[in-house]
């Protein structure tokens, strides 16, 4: 079963010090819901929207700079 959920995330960039908040909607399978924020892709760059610094050189670095929460 697939559910549409909201995704809130806050970016606090270590490089430029910017604070950005975003919201989006995503479709996820119920079995994936609890693991959504656990898997961080380090192959494709995720960048700060202000200074364009890469936020995901490692999963730990990403978790320090980006806070993710789900809303139904």
C-alpha positions in Angstrom: 0.0 0.0 0.0 1.3 3.5 -0.9 0.6 6.6 1.1 1.2 10.3 0.3 3.0 12.0 3.1 4.5 15.4 3.7 8.2 15.8 4.2 9.6 18.7 6.2 13.3 19.4 6.3 15.5 22.0 7.8 19.0 22.7 6.4 21.6 24.3 8.6 24.7 24.6 6.4 28.0 24.4 8.2 29.9 26.2 5.4 27.8 29.4 5.0 25.7 29.2 8.2 22.4 29.5 6.4 19.1 28.2 7.8 16.5 27.0 5.2 13.2 25.2 5.7 11.3 23.3 3.0 8.2 21.1 2.7 7.3 18.7 0.0 4.9 15.7 -0.6 6.1 12.2 -1.4 4.6 8.8 -2.0 6.0 6.0 0.0 5.2 2.4 0.7 4.0 1.9 4.3 6.9 -0.6 4.8 9.4 2.1 4.0 8.0 4.8 6.2 10.1 4.2 9.3 13.4 3.9 7.3 12.9 7.0 5.1 15.4 9.2 6.9 17.9 6.4 7.6 19.3 5.8 4.1 21.4 8.7 2.8 22.7 8.6 -0.7 26.3 9.8 -0.9 26.7 9.1 -4.7 24.6 12.1 -5.9 25.4 15.4 -4.4 22.8 17.1 -2.2 23.7 20.8 -2.0 23.0 23.8 0.2 20.5 26.0 -1.7 22.4 29.1 -0.7 26.1 28.4 -1.1 25.9 25.2 -3.1 28.2 23.3 -0.7 27.8 19.5 -0.7 25.8 18.4 2.3 26.2 14.6 1.9 29.9 13.8 1.7 29.0 11.2 4.4 25.7 10.1 6.0 26.9 11.5 9.4 27.7 14.9 7.9 24.3 15.0 6.2 22.4 14.1 9.5 24.3 16.9 11.2 23.2 19.5 8.7 19.7 18.3 7.6 16.8 17.5 9.9 14.0 15.5 8.4 10.5 15.0 9.8 7.4 13.3 8.3 3.8 14.6 8.5 0.7 12.8 7.4 
